[in-house]
C-alpha cells in the first residue's frame, strides 16, 4: 500500500511555440492600448457620463410615473412635465459632452 501512495510519476508539459501572451491578447473593444494619463482620464469621464445618462433615463421614467399617478392634479402634472423637460435638456448636454470626450480621445490617441 505504501508503494502506491509514494509512486513517482513524471510530468509531461506541452511545448507552446506561439508568440506568448503579447501576441494573443487584444485590447477591449473601444479602448486603446495607449495608457497615458490623458487617455485614462478621458475613459473615466466617458464612464461617468454613461452612468449619468442612465440616471437621467431613470429620472424620465420616474417623472412619467408622476404624470400617470397625478390623478388630474395640475400641480403634479406640471411638476412631472418640468422634470421631463429638464432631464431631456440634461440628456442633450450629456450626449454632447460624450461626443466631445470621444473627439478628444481620438485626438490624443
C-alpha positions in Angstrom: 0.0 0.0 0.0 2.8 2.4 0.8 4.3 1.8 -2.7 1.0 3.0 -4.3 0.9 6.3 -2.3 4.6 7.2 -3.0 4.8 6.1 -6.6 6.7 8.7 -8.5 5.4 9.8 -11.8 6.9 12.1 -14.3 5.0 15.1 -15.5 5.0 16.0 -19.2 4.4 19.6 -20.3 3.3 20.6 -23.8 5.6 23.0 -25.6 3.9 26.1 -27.0 5.6 27.6 -29.9 3.4 30.7 -30.2 4.2 34.3 -29.5 3.1 34.3 -25.9 0.5 36.5 -24.3 1.5 39.7 -26.1 0.7 38.2 -29.5 -2.6 36.7 -28.4 -4.0 39.5 -26.3 -6.1 42.1 -27.9 -7.5 45.4 -26.4 -11.0 45.5 -25.1 -13.4 47.0 -27.7 -13.5 50.8 -27.7 -10.3 51.1 -25.5 -7.0 52.0 -26.9 -3.8 50.4 -25.8 -2.4 53.9 -25.0 -2.2 54.2 -21.2 -1.3 57.8 -21.0 -2.8 59.8 -18.1 -4.9 61.8 -20.6 -6.4 58.6 -22.1 -7.2 57.2 -18.7 -8.9 60.5 -17.6 -11.0 60.5 -20.8 -12.0 56.9 -20.2 -13.1 57.7 -16.7 -15.0 60.8 -17.9 -16.8 58.7 -20.5 -17.7 56.1 -17.9 -19.1 58.8 -15.6 -21.1 60.3 -18.4 -22.6 56.9 -19.2 -23.7 56.5 -15.6 -25.3 59.9 -15.5 -27.1 59.2 -18.8 -28.6 56.0 -17.2 -29.7 58.1 -14.2 -31.3 60.6 -16.5 -33.2 58.0 -18.2 -34.4 56.6 -14.9 -35.5 60.2 -14.0 -37.6 60.4 -17.1 -39.3 57.1 -16.1 -40.0 58.4 -12.6 -41.4 61.6 -14.0 -43.6 59.6 -16.3 -44.9 57.7 -13.3 -45.6 61.1 -11.6 -47.5 62.1 -14.6 -49.5 58.9 -14.7 -50.3 59.0 -11.0 -51.1 62.7 -10.8 -54.8 61.8 -10.9 -55.8 65.0 -12.6 -53.9 67.3 -10.2 -52.5 70.1 -12.4 -49.7 70.9 -10.0 -48.4 67.3 -10.1 -48.7 67.3 -13.9 -46.7 70.5 -14.2 -44.1 69.1 -11.8 -43.7 65.9 -13.9 -43.6 67.9 -17.2 -40.9 70.2 -15.7 -38.8 67.2 -14.6 -39.1 65.6 -18.1 -38.2 68.9 -19.8 -35.1 69.5 -17.7 -34.0 65.9 -17.9 -34.2 66.0 -21.7 -32.1 69.1 -21.7 -29.7 67.3 -19.4 -29.6 64.3 -21.7 -28.8 66.5 -24.7 -25.9 68.1 -22.7 -24.6 64.7 -21.6 -24.7 63.4 -25.2 -22.8 66.5 -26.4 -20.2 66.1 -23.6 -19.8 62.4 -24.6 -19.2 63.5 -28.2 -16.6 66.0 -27.0 -14.9 63.3 -25.0 -14.8 60.9 -27.9 -13.3 63.6 -30.2 -10.7 64.4 -27.5 -9.9 60.7 -27.1 -9.4 60.4 -30.9 -7.1 63.5 -30.9 -4.9 62.3 -28.0 -4.7 58.6 -29.1 
